[in-house]
Amino acid sequence: MNVYSNLGFFEKQLRKSCGYSLENVSHDIGISKGFLSEAENGRRILKREAFTRFLERYGIDFSLDESPANMAQSLLNDFVLAWIDRDFADEEKIKRRLAHNRPILQKSLGCLHLLLIDIFLSVHRYAQVPDVRMKRYLEEIDDYLPFFLPDEQALINFLKGFEAVKKKKYPAALDRYEKALNILDRKQWPELEGIIKFHLAHVLGTTVSFFQAYKTVQEARSIFVNHNNHIRMLLCDNNSASYLISMQEFEAARECIRNMQRCQKRWFHDNQTYSNTTTLMILALTLEEEFGQAVQFVKDHPFPIENGFIGNLSLIPYCHYRLGQYEECLKVIEDLSKEKPTADDCALFEILKCILKKDSKGVEKAKLKMAQICSRQMNWCMLMVLYQLMIAYYESENEIELLNEAYRQQVQIWRHKMPEYHKNLKQQDPKVHTQTGVASNKVGV
């Protein structure tokens, strides 16, 4: 890349950061406003002489040496490769290099790649940036898209999509991921396509269909297989198992999990892979209604609780309840509640406690609370668990109307359609719950 053919981008970045108007700058350096505008957007070439006049006119300290630009691009490349390989030790080394060279990059031709690096690090939470500044960064980078190579442009679109997912703006995320895949030329980072498809699958599984998500994550996996990226293959297997569970393909899901366990033993003796396989197997056995096997599996494969994260251990009290082991159910709830159960876990615990206390109104309130939480999170698997539990409970209580409604909601979930609930639980009439199982003024969540 010849950075000197893109000096208009650097002038634009410096002009905007200093708060100078396009009209004033064009007048002060002796070129037309229209020409400067086109140069800033990559349609005309701003010559070095005009750029130097700009720096001198406003007393801006800025190096025209090309080496910082190469350094910034090299740092970005190293960051992306370390991220693809999940090499956390290498990432720390690169971060130290970046910190050491940041003052040079900020006042040189490396500033634009530095902006992309900062967005990359911020989106992936390597650095904490306030939302307002992050929004400004993401808007600002659009001004310089023609400056970047195709894979770099794809990365920018991917990062925008990733940020949209955090805010649950799934249509925007889908659009950005599709744009990223269309821009890629796979020359810098051939595995970036796999990363994008991996995350695209997550959005598809959340909003479109489990089958499309499974198909897409398998495409991502094949890319990582071709590049011998075993850790990314395992992450794809993890998500594949989750989609298979959601499609009720339990045997295929368990085979996928067993493959992950074999890889764990052979290559990756790390807690994250172990936790992934353990928590997925608990979910698969629970939804398959193999409750005794789920309890035994946890005994044979102790789940490491770190920083209060209990994962799908929250399903074990439910398994004890279905096995008729009520005292054990309450004991495990008490133990797990000392950790940091999530909101949906707490709601599940509350349902079980209300069932065992014969508090039918409490059951309905906790049910609707868990349903709303899972709907907001788009947590399909826990919704499946919820209605499996409610069907068993209503059958035991001979609540025919509630049972029929629970079956209807369960079918909706299996069809990848989100159930409907009240927005505000506090305004609901408990009598409505006990009569119909749902409130009358429904809204889509």
ABEGO torsion letter per residue (X at the ends): XBAAAAAAAAAAAAAAAAGBBAAAAAAAAGBBAAAAAAAAAGABBBBAAAAAAAAAAAGBBBBABAAAAAAAAAAAAAAAAAAAAGBAAAAAAAAAAAAAAAAAAAABAAAAAAAAAAAAAAAAGABBBBAAAAAAAAAAAAAAAAABBAAAAAAAAAAAAAAAAAAGBAAAAAAAAAAAAAABAGAABAAAAAAAAAAAAAAAAAAABAAAAAAAAAAAAAAAAAAGBAAAAAAAAAAAAAAAAAAGBAAAAAAAAAAAAAAAAAABBBAAAAAAAAAAAAAAAAAAGBAAAAAAAAAABBBBBBGGBAEAAAAAAAAAAAAGBAAAAAAAAAAAAABBBBAAAAAAAAAAAAAAAGBAAAAAAAAAAAAAAAAAAGBAAAAAAAAAAAAAAAAAAGBAAAAAAAAAAAAAAAAGBBBBBBABAAABBAAAAAAAGBBABBBBX
